[in-house]
């Protein structure tokens, strides 16, 4: 019997992967919340910070920021208990991929934002997939 087949090892591995995923997911939520709040209260400043053209009218940036803030609220149950509330986690990962594709299609100005979203997609997908596999090994 290898060490990977023992119950204590699989519990420890699942706990470690849970901590890693939870930290990444909470950091993602925090960054998106800050960006959403900044975009809501200072849309032109956000556009200039992200090296984007000035928004005209400003309402579309505020609408986007409000949507971003609303999504972060939906993700909170998944951050608190990722093994029970799975849909907020998988939807967050899917939305990050969708945003990366949409931003990539918008042109060269948005390519680095697409790269940012895609990097978060890869990090969250890899860690959540590993967490679900460790949870499956812990509770077959």
N, CA, C and O atoms as a GROMACS GRO file, in nm:
protein
  560
    1UNK      N    1   0.085  -0.117   0.000
    1UNK     CA    2   0.000   0.000   0.000
    1UNK      C    3   0.090   0.124   0.000
    1UNK      O    4   0.183   0.135   0.080
    2UNK      N    5   0.061   0.215  -0.090
    2UNK     CA    6   0.138   0.338  -0.095
    2UNK      C    7   0.079   0.442   0.000
    2UNK      O    8  -0.033   0.428   0.047
    3UNK      N    9   0.158   0.546   0.025
    3UNK     CA   10   0.113   0.651   0.116
    3UNK      C   11  -0.010   0.724   0.062
    3UNK      O   12  -0.094   0.770   0.138
    4UNK      N   13  -0.018   0.734  -0.070
    4UNK     CA   14  -0.130   0.804  -0.132
    4UNK      C   15  -0.263   0.730  -0.113
    4UNK      O   16  -0.369   0.788  -0.134
    5UNK      N   17  -0.257   0.604  -0.074
    5UNK     CA   18  -0.379   0.528  -0.053
    5UNK      C   19  -0.428   0.532   0.091
    5UNK      O   20  -0.534   0.477   0.121
    6UNK      N   21  -0.354   0.595   0.180
    6UNK     CA   22  -0.397   0.603   0.319
    6UNK      C   23  -0.497   0.715   0.337
    6UNK      O   24  -0.493   0.815   0.265
    7UNK      N   25  -0.587   0.698   0.431
    7UNK     CA   26  -0.692   0.795   0.455
    7UNK      C   27  -0.638   0.927   0.509
    7UNK      O   28  -0.686   1.033   0.472
    8UNK      N   29  -0.539   0.921   0.596
    8UNK     CA   30  -0.483   1.044   0.653
    8UNK      C   31  -0.414   1.128   0.546
    8UNK      O   32  -0.422   1.251   0.548
    9UNK      N   33  -0.347   1.062   0.451
    9UNK     CA   34  -0.281   1.135   0.343
    9UNK      C   35  -0.384   1.204   0.255
    9UNK      O   36  -0.367   1.321   0.219
   10UNK      N   37  -0.489   1.133   0.218
   10UNK     CA   38  -0.589   1.193   0.130
   10UNK      C   39  -0.664   1.307   0.200
   10UNK      O   40  -0.701   1.405   0.134
   11UNK      N   41  -0.687   1.296   0.331
   11UNK     CA   42  -0.750   1.406   0.404
   11UNK      C   43  -0.659   1.528   0.409
   11UNK      O   44  -0.704   1.640   0.390
   12UNK      N   45  -0.532   1.505   0.434
   12UNK     CA   46  -0.436   1.616   0.439
   12UNK      C   47  -0.421   1.681   0.302
   12UNK      O   48  -0.412   1.804   0.292
   13UNK      N   49  -0.418   1.600   0.199
   13UNK     CA   50  -0.406   1.653   0.064
   13UNK      C   51  -0.529   1.735   0.027
   13UNK      O   52  -0.516   1.842  -0.032
   14UNK      N   53  -0.647   1.687   0.061
   14UNK     CA   54  -0.770   1.762   0.032
   14UNK      C   55  -0.773   1.892   0.110
   14UNK      O   56  -0.816   1.995   0.057
   15UNK      N   57  -0.730   1.890   0.234
   15UNK     CA   58  -0.728   2.013   0.315
   15UNK      C   59  -0.629   2.114   0.258
   15UNK      O   60  -0.658   2.234   0.255
   16UNK      N   61  -0.516   2.067   0.213
   16UNK     CA   62  -0.416   2.156   0.154
   16UNK      C   63  -0.468   2.219   0.024
   16UNK      O   64  -0.452   2.339   0.002
   17UNK      N   65  -0.530   2.138  -0.058
   17UNK     CA   66  -0.584   2.190  -0.184
   17UNK      C   67  -0.703   2.283  -0.160
   17UNK      O   68  -0.724   2.378  -0.236
   18UNK      N   69  -0.780   2.256  -0.056
   18UNK     CA   70  -0.890   2.344  -0.020
   18UNK      C   71  -0.838   2.482   0.020
   18UNK      O   72  -0.892   2.583  -0.023
   19UNK      N   73  -0.733   2.487   0.102
   19UNK     CA   74  -0.674   2.614   0.141
   19UNK      C   75  -0.620   2.690   0.021
   19UNK      O   76  -0.643   2.810   0.008
   20UNK      N   77  -0.549   2.621  -0.067
   20UNK     CA   78  -0.492   2.685  -0.186
   20UNK      C   79  -0.601   2.743  -0.273
   20UNK      O   80  -0.593   2.859  -0.315
   21UNK      N   81  -0.704   2.665  -0.302
   21UNK     CA   82  -0.812   2.714  -0.387
   21UNK      C   83  -0.886   2.830  -0.321
   21UNK      O   84  -0.915   2.930  -0.386
   22UNK      N   85  -0.916   2.816  -0.193
   22UNK     CA   86  -0.991   2.921  -0.124
   22UNK      C   87  -0.914   3.053  -0.126
   22UNK      O   88  -0.974   3.159  -0.146
   23UNK      N   89  -0.783   3.048  -0.104
   23UNK     CA   90  -0.702   3.171  -0.106
   23UNK      C   91  -0.706   3.233  -0.245
   23UNK      O   92  -0.726   3.354  -0.258
   24UNK      N   93  -0.687   3.153  -0.349
   24UNK     CA   94  -0.691   3.207  -0.486
   24UNK      C   95  -0.828   3.266  -0.519
   24UNK      O   96  -0.837   3.373  -0.579
   25UNK      N   97  -0.933   3.197  -0.481
   25UNK     CA   98  -1.068   3.243  -0.513
   25UNK      C   99  -1.101   3.372  -0.438
   25UNK      O  100  -1.161   3.464  -0.495
   26UNK      N  101  -1.062   3.381  -0.312
   26UNK     CA  102  -1.088   3.502  -0.233
   26UNK      C  103  -1.006   3.619  -0.287
   26UNK      O  104  -1.055   3.732  -0.291
   27UNK      N  105  -0.882   3.595  -0.328
   27UNK     CA  106  -0.802   3.701  -0.389
   27UNK      C  107  -0.868   3.749  -0.519
   27UNK      O  108  -0.873   3.869  -0.545
   28UNK      N  109  -0.917   3.657  -0.599
   28UNK     CA  110  -0.986   3.693  -0.723
   28UNK      C  111  -1.110   3.777  -0.693
   28UNK      O  112  -1.135   3.877  -0.760
   29UNK      N  113  -1.187   3.737  -0.594
   29UNK     CA  114  -1.307   3.812  -0.556
   29UNK      C  115  -1.269   3.951  -0.506
   29UNK      O  116  -1.333   4.050  -0.542
   30UNK      N  117  -1.165   3.960  -0.424
   30UNK     CA  118  -1.123   4.089  -0.369
   30UNK      C  119  -1.076   4.184  -0.480
   30UNK      O  120  -1.114   4.301  -0.480
   31UNK      N  121  -0.995   4.134  -0.572
   31UNK     CA  122  -0.947   4.219  -0.682
   31UNK      C  123  -1.065   4.267  -0.767
   31UNK      O  124  -1.073   4.385  -0.801
   32UNK      N  125  -1.154   4.176  -0.801
   32UNK     CA  126  -1.269   4.215  -0.883
   32UNK      C  127  -1.361   4.312  -0.811
   32UNK      O  128  -1.421   4.400  -0.874
   33UNK      N  129  -1.374   4.297  -0.680
   33UNK     CA  130  -1.456   4.391  -0.602
   33UNK      C  131  -1.394   4.530  -0.602
   33UNK      O  132  -1.464   4.629  -0.620
   34UNK      N  133  -1.264   4.537  -0.583
   34UNK     CA  134  -1.196   4.667  -0.587
   34UNK      C  135  -1.207   4.732  -0.724
   34UNK      O  136  -1.233   4.852  -0.734
   35UNK      N  137  -1.188   4.655  -0.829
   35UNK     CA  138  -1.202   4.708  -0.965
   35UNK      C  139  -1.345   4.754  -0.990
   35UNK      O  140  -1.367   4.860  -1.050
   36UNK      N  141  -1.443   4.676  -0.944
   36UNK     CA  142  -1.583   4.713  -0.961
   36UNK      C  143  -1.618   4.842  -0.888
   36UNK      O  144  -1.688   4.927  -0.943
   37UNK      N  145  -1.571   4.855  -0.765
   37UNK     CA  146  -1.598   4.978  -0.689
   37UNK      C  147  -1.531   5.099  -0.753
   37UNK      O  148  -1.590   5.207  -0.762
   38UNK      N  149  -1.408   5.081  -0.798
   38UNK     CA  150  -1.337   5.191  -0.864
   38UNK      C  151  -1.408   5.231  -0.993
   38UNK      O  152  -1.422   5.350  -1.023
   39UNK      N  153  -1.451   5.132  -1.070
   39UNK     CA  154  -1.523   5.161  -1.194
   39UNK      C  155  -1.658   5.224  -1.170
   39UNK      O  156  -1.705   5.304  -1.251
   40UNK      N  157  -1.722   5.190  -1.060
   40UNK     CA  158  -1.852   5.247  -1.028
   40UNK      C  159  -1.841   5.395  -0.991
   40UNK      O  160  -1.924   5.476  -1.032
   41UNK      N  161  -1.740   5.430  -0.913
   41UNK     CA  162  -1.727   5.567  -0.865
   41UNK      C  163  -1.637   5.656  -0.950
   41UNK      O  164  -1.649   5.778  -0.944
   42UNK      N  165  -1.548   5.598  -1.028
   42UNK     CA  166  -1.458   5.678  -1.111
   42UNK      C  167  -1.431   5.605  -1.243
   42UNK      O  168  -1.321   5.553  -1.264
   43UNK      N  169  -1.530   5.601  -1.332
   43UNK     CA  170  -1.516   5.521  -1.454
   43UNK      C  171  -1.404   5.568  -1.547
   43UNK      O  172  -1.336   5.486  -1.609
   44UNK      N  173  -1.383   5.698  -1.558
   44UNK     CA  174  -1.276   5.747  -1.645
   44UNK      C  175  -1.140   5.711  -1.588
   44UNK      O  176  -1.048   5.676  -1.662
   45UNK      N  177  -1.127   5.718  -1.456
   45UNK     CA  178  -1.002   5.679  -1.391
   45UNK      C  179  -0.970   5.532  -1.414
   45UNK      O  180  -0.855   5.495  -1.434
   46UNK      N  181  -1.073   5.447  -1.410
   46UNK     CA  182  -1.051   5.304  -1.435
   46UNK      C  183  -1.005   5.281  -1.578
   46UNK      O  184  -0.913   5.204  -1.603
   47UNK      N  185  -1.069   5.349  -1.673
   47UNK     CA  186  -1.030   5.333  -1.813
   47UNK      C  187  -0.885   5.378  -1.835
   47UNK      O  188  -0.809   5.312  -1.907
   48UNK      N  189  -0.848   5.487  -1.773
   48UNK     CA  190  -0.710   5.536  -1.788
   48UNK      C  191  -0.611   5.446  -1.717
   48UNK      O  192  -0.500   5.424  -1.766
   49UNK      N  193  -0.650   5.392  -1.601
   49UNK     CA  194  -0.564   5.300  -1.528
   49UNK      C  195  -0.536   5.174  -1.611
   49UNK      O  196  -0.425   5.122  -1.611
   50UNK      N  197  -0.638   5.126  -1.679
   50UNK     CA  198  -0.625   5.004  -1.760
   50UNK      C  199  -0.576   5.032  -1.903
   50UNK      O  200  -0.574   4.942  -1.987
   51UNK      N  201  -0.538   5.157  -1.928
   51UNK     CA  202  -0.487   5.201  -2.059
   51UNK      C  203  -0.588   5.171  -2.169
   51UNK      O  204  -0.554   5.114  -2.273
   52UNK      N  205  -0.711   5.211  -2.145
   52UNK     CA  206  -0.819   5.194  -2.241
   52UNK      C  207  -0.866   5.332  -2.286
   52UNK      O  208  -0.839   5.431  -2.219
   53UNK      N  209  -0.937   5.338  -2.397
   53UNK     CA  210  -0.991   5.468  -2.440
   53UNK      C  211  -1.091   5.520  -2.337
   53UNK      O  212  -1.156   5.442  -2.268
   54UNK      N  213  -1.104   5.653  -2.327
   54UNK     CA  214  -1.202   5.710  -2.235
   54UNK      C  215  -1.341   5.664  -2.271
   54UNK      O  216  -1.379   5.665  -2.388
   55UNK      N  217  -1.418   5.622  -2.172
   55UNK     CA  218  -1.552   5.572  -2.198
   55UNK      C  219  -1.649   5.686  -2.230
   55UNK      O  220  -1.654   5.787  -2.160
   56UNK      N  221  -1.723   5.667  -2.336
   56UNK     CA  222  -1.827   5.765  -2.369
   56UNK      C  223  -1.950   5.690  -2.415
   56UNK      O  224  -1.941   5.619  -2.515
   57UNK      N  225  -2.060   5.699  -2.350
   57UNK     CA  226  -2.082   5.765  -2.222
   57UNK      C  227  -2.027   5.683  -2.108
   57UNK      O  228  -1.995   5.565  -2.123
   58UNK      N  229  -2.015   5.747  -1.992
   58UNK     CA  230  -1.958   5.681  -1.874
   58UNK      C  231  -2.048   5.571  -1.819
   58UNK      O  232  -2.003   5.486  -1.742
   59UNK      N  233  -2.174   5.572  -1.858
   59UNK     CA  234  -2.272   5.478  -1.800
   59UNK      C  235  -2.236   5.333  -1.827
   59UNK      O  236  -2.263   5.248  -1.742
   60UNK      N  237  -2.176   5.301  -1.942
   60UNK     CA  238  -2.148   5.160  -1.970
   60UNK      C  239  -2.042   5.105  -1.874
   60UNK      O  240  -2.046   4.987  -1.839
   61UNK      N  241  -1.945   5.188  -1.832
   61UNK     CA  242  -1.845   5.140  -1.737
   61UNK      C  243  -1.910   5.119  -1.600
   61UNK      O  244  -1.879   5.022  -1.531
   62UNK      N  245  -1.998   5.208  -1.562
   62UNK     CA  246  -2.068   5.191  -1.434
   62UNK      C  247  -2.157   5.067  -1.436
   62UNK      O  248  -2.166   4.995  -1.336
   63UNK      N  249  -2.221   5.042  -1.548
   63UNK     CA  250  -2.304   4.922  -1.560
   63UNK      C  251  -2.218   4.796  -1.552
   63UNK      O  252  -2.255   4.700  -1.485
   64UNK      N  253  -2.105   4.797  -1.622
   64UNK     CA  254  -2.013   4.683  -1.616
   64UNK      C  255  -1.962   4.662  -1.474
   64UNK      O  256  -1.953   4.549  -1.427
   65UNK      N  257  -1.927   4.771  -1.405
   65UNK     CA  258  -1.877   4.762  -1.268
   65UNK      C  259  -1.984   4.708  -1.174
   65UNK      O  260  -1.954   4.627  -1.085
   66UNK      N  261  -2.108   4.752  -1.193
   66UNK     CA  262  -2.217   4.701  -1.109
   66UNK      C  263  -2.239   4.552  -1.133
   66UNK      O  264  -2.263   4.477  -1.038
   67UNK      N  265  -2.232   4.510  -1.257
   67UNK     CA  266  -2.245   4.368  -1.289
   67UNK      C  267  -2.130   4.287  -1.226
   67UNK      O  268  -2.152   4.178  -1.173
   68UNK      N  269  -2.010   4.342  -1.233
   68UNK     CA  270  -1.895   4.275  -1.172
   68UNK      C  271  -1.913   4.261  -1.021
   68UNK      O  272  -1.882   4.156  -0.965
   69UNK      N  273  -1.962   4.365  -0.957
   69UNK     CA  274  -1.986   4.358  -0.812
   69UNK      C  275  -2.095   4.256  -0.779
   69UNK      O  276  -2.084   4.182  -0.681
   70UNK      N  277  -2.199   4.252  -0.860
   70UNK     CA  278  -2.306   4.154  -0.837
   70UNK      C  279  -2.256   4.011  -0.851
   70UNK      O  280  -2.296   3.924  -0.773
   71UNK      N  281  -2.171   3.987  -0.948
   71UNK     CA  282  -2.115   3.852  -0.965
   71UNK      C  283  -2.032   3.812  -0.844
   71UNK      O  284  -2.034   3.696  -0.804
   72UNK      N  285  -1.960   3.906  -0.787
   72UNK     CA  286  -1.876   3.873  -0.671
   72UNK      C  287  -1.963   3.831  -0.552
   72UNK      O  288  -1.924   3.744  -0.474
   73UNK      N  289  -2.080   3.892  -0.538
   73UNK     CA  290  -2.172   3.851  -0.432
   73UNK      C  291  -2.222   3.709  -0.454
   73UNK      O  292  -2.242   3.633  -0.359
   74UNK      N  293  -2.244   3.673  -0.579
   74UNK     CA  294  -2.290   3.538  -0.611
   74UNK      C  295  -2.183   3.434  -0.578
   74UNK      O  296  -2.214   3.321  -0.543
   75UNK      N  297  -2.056   3.473  -0.589
   75UNK     CA  298  -1.946   3.380  -0.566
   75UNK      C  299  -1.916   3.355  -0.419
   75UNK      O  300  -1.844   3.260  -0.387
   76UNK      N  301  -1.968   3.438  -0.328
   76UNK     CA  302  -1.933   3.427  -0.186
   76UNK      C  303  -1.964   3.289  -0.127
   76UNK      O  304  -1.879   3.234  -0.057
   77UNK      N  305  -2.082   3.229  -0.151
   77UNK     CA  306  -2.105   3.095  -0.095
   77UNK      C  307  -2.003   2.992  -0.143
   77UNK      O  308  -1.963   2.904  -0.067
   78UNK      N  309  -1.961   3.004  -0.267
   78UNK     CA  310  -1.860   2.912  -0.319
   78UNK      C  311  -1.724   2.931  -0.255
   78UNK      O  312  -1.646   2.836  -0.243
   79UNK      N  313  -1.694   3.053  -0.212
   79UNK     CA  314  -1.568   3.079  -0.144
   79UNK      C  315  -1.573   3.027   0.000
   79UNK      O  316  -1.472   2.980   0.053
   80UNK      N  317  -1.688   3.036   0.061
   80UNK     CA  318  -1.701   2.991   0.200
   80UNK      C  319  -1.696   2.839   0.212
   80UNK      O  320  -1.633   2.786   0.303
   81UNK      N  321  -1.762   2.768   0.119
   81UNK     CA  322  -1.765   2.622   0.124
   81UNK      C  323  -1.760   2.568  -0.019
   81UNK      O  324  -1.863   2.532  -0.076
   82UNK      N  325  -1.640   2.563  -0.079
   82UNK     CA  326  -1.629   2.524  -0.219
   82UNK      C  327  -1.668   2.380  -0.250
   82UNK      O  328  -1.699   2.348  -0.365
   83UNK      N  329  -1.665   2.294  -0.151
   83UNK     CA  330  -1.699   2.154  -0.178
   83UNK      C  331  -1.848   2.129  -0.171
   83UNK      O  332  -1.895   2.027  -0.221
   84UNK      N  333  -1.925   2.218  -0.110
   84UNK     CA  334  -2.069   2.203  -0.104
   84UNK      C  335  -2.137   2.286  -0.213
   84UNK      O  336  -2.223   2.236  -0.285
   85UNK      N  337  -2.098   2.412  -0.224
   85UNK     CA  338  -2.154   2.501  -0.326
   85UNK      C  339  -2.062   2.499  -0.448
   85UNK      O  340  -1.971   2.581  -0.460
   86UNK      N  341  -2.085   2.405  -0.536
   86UNK     CA  342  -1.996   2.390  -0.651
   86UNK      C  343  -2.030   2.483  -0.768
   86UNK      O  344  -1.940   2.524  -0.841
   87UNK      N  345  -2.157   2.516  -0.786
   87UNK     CA  346  -2.194   2.596  -0.903
   87UNK      C  347  -2.134   2.736  -0.902
   87UNK      O  348  -2.099   2.784  -1.010
   88UNK      N  349  -2.118   2.806  -0.788
   88UNK     CA  350  -2.053   2.937  -0.795
   88UNK      C  351  -1.908   2.926  -0.839
   88UNK      O  352  -1.855   3.016  -0.905
   89UNK      N  353  -1.844   2.818  -0.804
   89UNK     CA  354  -1.704   2.800  -0.841
   89UNK      C  355  -1.689   2.770  -0.989
   89UNK      O  356  -1.608   2.831  -1.058
   90UNK      N  357  -1.768   2.675  -1.038
   90UNK     CA  358  -1.759   2.641  -1.180
   90UNK      C  359  -1.808   2.757  -1.267
   90UNK      O  360  -1.753   2.781  -1.374
   91UNK      N  361  -1.911   2.828  -1.221
   91UNK     CA  362  -1.959   2.942  -1.302
   91UNK      C  363  -1.856   3.054  -1.303
   91UNK      O  364  -1.838   3.119  -1.406
   92UNK      N  365  -1.787   3.077  -1.193
   92UNK     CA  366  -1.680   3.176  -1.190
   92UNK      C  367  -1.571   3.141  -1.290
   92UNK      O  368  -1.521   3.227  -1.363
   93UNK      N  369  -1.534   3.016  -1.292
   93UNK     CA  370  -1.429   2.970  -1.383
   93UNK      C  371  -1.475   2.986  -1.528
   93UNK      O  372  -1.399   3.032  -1.613
   94UNK      N  373  -1.598   2.948  -1.556
   94UNK     CA  374  -1.651   2.960  -1.693
   94UNK      C  375  -1.663   3.106  -1.735
   94UNK      O  376  -1.635   3.139  -1.850
   95UNK      N  377  -1.705   3.192  -1.645
   95UNK     CA  378  -1.718   3.335  -1.678
   95UNK      C  379  -1.582   3.396  -1.705
   95UNK      O  380  -1.569   3.483  -1.791
   96UNK      N  381  -1.480   3.354  -1.633
   96UNK     CA  382  -1.344   3.406  -1.659
   96UNK      C  383  -1.298   3.365  -1.799
   96UNK      O  384  -1.236   3.445  -1.869
   97UNK      N  385  -1.327   3.243  -1.841
   97UNK     CA  386  -1.291   3.201  -1.976
   97UNK      C  387  -1.371   3.280  -2.079
   97UNK      O  388  -1.315   3.325  -2.179
   98UNK      N  389  -1.500   3.296  -2.056
   98UNK     CA  390  -1.584   3.372  -2.148
   98UNK      C  391  -1.534   3.516  -2.161
   98UNK      O  392  -1.526   3.570  -2.271
   99UNK      N  393  -1.502   3.578  -2.049
   99UNK     CA  394  -1.451   3.716  -2.052
   99UNK      C  395  -1.319   3.724  -2.128
   99UNK      O  396  -1.296   3.820  -2.201
  100UNK      N  397  -1.233   3.626  -2.112
  100UNK     CA  398  -1.107   3.625  -2.185
  100UNK      C  399  -1.131   3.618  -2.335
  100UNK      O  400  -1.065   3.688  -2.412
  101UNK      N  401  -1.225   3.535  -2.377
  101UNK     CA  402  -1.257   3.524  -2.520
  101UNK      C  403  -1.317   3.654  -2.572
  101UNK      O  404  -1.278   3.702  -2.679
  102UNK      N  405  -1.411   3.711  -2.498
  102UNK     CA  406  -1.475   3.835  -2.542
  102UNK      C  407  -1.373   3.948  -2.549
  102UNK      O  408  -1.371   4.023  -2.647
  103UNK      N  409  -1.289   3.962  -2.448
  103UNK     CA  410  -1.188   4.068  -2.448
  103UNK      C  411  -1.088   4.048  -2.562
  103UNK      O  412  -1.041   4.145  -2.621
  104UNK      N  413  -1.056   3.924  -2.591
  104UNK     CA  414  -0.966   3.897  -2.702
  104UNK      C  415  -1.028   3.938  -2.835
  104UNK      O  416  -0.959   3.986  -2.925
  105UNK      N  417  -1.157   3.919  -2.848
  105UNK     CA  418  -1.227   3.956  -2.971
  105UNK      C  419  -1.244   4.107  -2.987
  105UNK      O  420  -1.270   4.155  -3.097
  106UNK      N  421  -1.230   4.182  -2.879
  106UNK     CA  422  -1.250   4.327  -2.886
  106UNK      C  423  -1.133   4.401  -2.950
  106UNK      O  424  -1.148   4.517  -2.987
  107UNK      N  425  -1.020   4.338  -2.963
  107UNK     CA  426  -0.910   4.402  -3.032
  107UNK      C  427  -0.785   4.414  -2.948
  107UNK      O  428  -0.779   4.366  -2.834
  108UNK      N  429  -0.685   4.479  -3.007
  108UNK     CA  430  -0.552   4.484  -2.946
  108UNK      C  431  -0.549   4.560  -2.815
  108UNK      O  432  -0.465   4.531  -2.730
  109UNK      N  433  -0.637   4.658  -2.797
  109UNK     CA  434  -0.639   4.736  -2.674
  109UNK      C  435  -0.674   4.649  -2.554
  109UNK      O  436  -0.628   4.675  -2.443
  110UNK      N  437  -0.754   4.548  -2.575
  110UNK     CA  438  -0.803   4.465  -2.465
  110UNK      C  439  -0.727   4.333  -2.450
  110UNK      O  440  -0.764   4.251  -2.366
  111UNK      N  441  -0.623   4.310  -2.528
  111UNK     CA  442  -0.556   4.180  -2.526
  111UNK      C  443  -0.490   4.149  -2.392
  111UNK      O  444  -0.495   4.035  -2.347
  112UNK      N  445  -0.430   4.248  -2.329
  112UNK     CA  446  -0.364   4.218  -2.202
  112UNK      C  447  -0.468   4.192  -2.093
  112UNK      O  448  -0.442   4.117  -1.999
  113UNK      N  449  -0.587   4.254  -2.104
  113UNK     CA  450  -0.695   4.220  -2.010
  113UNK      C  451  -0.743   4.077  -2.034
  113UNK      O  452  -0.776   4.006  -1.939
  114UNK      N  453  -0.747   4.037  -2.160
  114UNK     CA  454  -0.785   3.899  -2.192
  114UNK      C  455  -0.683   3.802  -2.134
  114UNK      O  456  -0.719   3.696  -2.083
  115UNK      N  457  -0.556   3.838  -2.141
  115UNK     CA  458  -0.451   3.754  -2.083
  115UNK      C  459  -0.467   3.745  -1.931
  115UNK      O  460  -0.447   3.639  -1.873
  116UNK      N  461  -0.502   3.856  -1.866
  116UNK     CA  462  -0.525   3.859  -1.721
  116UNK      C  463  -0.640   3.764  -1.683
  116UNK      O  464  -0.626   3.684  -1.591
  117UNK      N  465  -0.752   3.774  -1.754
  117UNK     CA  466  -0.866   3.688  -1.725
  117UNK      C  467  -0.834   3.542  -1.754
  117UNK      O  468  -0.875   3.453  -1.679
  118UNK      N  469  -0.760   3.517  -1.862
  118UNK     CA  470  -0.725   3.379  -1.895
  118UNK      C  471  -0.631   3.320  -1.790
  118UNK      O  472  -0.641   3.202  -1.756
  119UNK      N  473  -0.539   3.400  -1.739
  119UNK     CA  474  -0.448   3.351  -1.634
  119UNK      C  475  -0.527   3.314  -1.509
  119UNK      O  476  -0.499   3.212  -1.446
  120UNK      N  477  -0.626   3.396  -1.471
  120UNK     CA  478  -0.711   3.362  -1.356
  120UNK      C  479  -0.794   3.237  -1.385
  120UNK      O  480  -0.816   3.155  -1.296
  121UNK      N  481  -0.841   3.224  -1.509
  121UNK     CA  482  -0.916   3.103  -1.546
  121UNK      C  483  -0.830   2.979  -1.525
  121UNK      O  484  -0.875   2.882  -1.464
  122UNK      N  485  -0.708   2.982  -1.576
  122UNK     CA  486  -0.620   2.865  -1.566
  122UNK      C  487  -0.589   2.834  -1.419
  122UNK      O  488  -0.593   2.718  -1.378
  123UNK      N  489  -0.558   2.936  -1.341
  123UNK     CA  490  -0.523   2.914  -1.201
  123UNK      C  491  -0.641   2.856  -1.122
  123UNK      O  492  -0.626   2.760  -1.047
  124UNK      N  493  -0.759   2.915  -1.141
  124UNK     CA  494  -0.875   2.868  -1.066
  124UNK      C  495  -0.921   2.730  -1.115
  124UNK      O  496  -0.960   2.645  -1.035
  125UNK      N  497  -0.917   2.708  -1.247
  125UNK     CA  498  -0.958   2.578  -1.300
  125UNK      C  499  -0.866   2.468  -1.249
  125UNK      O  500  -0.912   2.363  -1.204
  126UNK      N  501  -0.736   2.492  -1.256
  126UNK     CA  502  -0.640   2.389  -1.213
  126UNK      C  503  -0.655   2.358  -1.064
  126UNK      O  504  -0.657   2.241  -1.025
  127UNK      N  505  -0.666   2.461  -0.983
  127UNK     CA  506  -0.675   2.436  -0.839
  127UNK      C  507  -0.810   2.377  -0.799
  127UNK      O  508  -0.816   2.292  -0.710
  128UNK      N  509  -0.919   2.420  -0.865
  128UNK     CA  510  -1.048   2.363  -0.828
  128UNK      C  511  -1.062   2.220  -0.878
  128UNK      O  512  -1.122   2.136  -0.810
  129UNK      N  513  -1.009   2.191  -0.994
  129UNK     CA  514  -1.013   2.054  -1.045
  129UNK      C  515  -0.933   1.962  -0.952
  129UNK      O  516  -0.979   1.852  -0.918
  130UNK      N  517  -0.815   2.006  -0.911
  130UNK     CA  518  -0.734   1.926  -0.819
  130UNK      C  519  -0.804   1.909  -0.684
  130UNK      O  520  -0.795   1.803  -0.622
  131UNK      N  521  -0.875   2.013  -0.640
  131UNK     CA  522  -0.950   2.003  -0.515
  131UNK      C  523  -1.063   1.902  -0.527
  131UNK      O  524  -1.083   1.821  -0.436
  132UNK      N  525  -1.136   1.904  -0.637
  132UNK     CA  526  -1.246   1.808  -0.652
  132UNK      C  527  -1.194   1.665  -0.663
  132UNK      O  528  -1.256   1.572  -0.612
  133UNK      N  529  -1.080   1.647  -0.729
  133UNK     CA  530  -1.023   1.512  -0.737
  133UNK      C  531  -0.973   1.465  -0.600
  133UNK      O  532  -0.986   1.348  -0.566
  134UNK      N  533  -0.915   1.556  -0.521
  134UNK     CA  534  -0.871   1.518  -0.386
  134UNK      C  535  -0.991   1.488  -0.297
  134UNK      O  536  -0.986   1.396  -0.215
  135UNK      N  537  -1.099   1.564  -0.314
  135UNK     CA  538  -1.221   1.536  -0.237
  135UNK      C  539  -1.281   1.402  -0.277
  135UNK      O  540  -1.332   1.329  -0.192
  136UNK      N  541  -1.276   1.371  -0.404
  136UNK     CA  542  -1.326   1.241  -0.450
  136UNK      C  543  -1.241   1.127  -0.394
  136UNK      O  544  -1.295   1.022  -0.359
  137UNK      N  545  -1.111   1.146  -0.386
  137UNK     CA  546  -1.023   1.042  -0.328
  137UNK      C  547  -1.046   1.029  -0.178
  137UNK      O  548  -1.032   0.920  -0.122
  138UNK      N  549  -1.083   1.140  -0.114
  138UNK     CA  550  -1.108   1.138   0.031
  138UNK      C  551  -1.241   1.071   0.062
  138UNK      O  552  -1.253   0.999   0.160
  139UNK      N  553  -1.340   1.095  -0.023
  139UNK     CA  554  -1.475   1.036  -0.005
  139UNK      C  555  -1.515   0.961  -0.132
  139UNK      O  556  -1.593   1.012  -0.211
  140UNK      N  557  -1.463   0.841  -0.151
  140UNK     CA  558  -1.495   0.769  -0.277
  140UNK      C  559  -1.640   0.725  -0.284
  140UNK      O  560  -1.681   0.664  -0.383
   0.00000   0.00000   0.00000
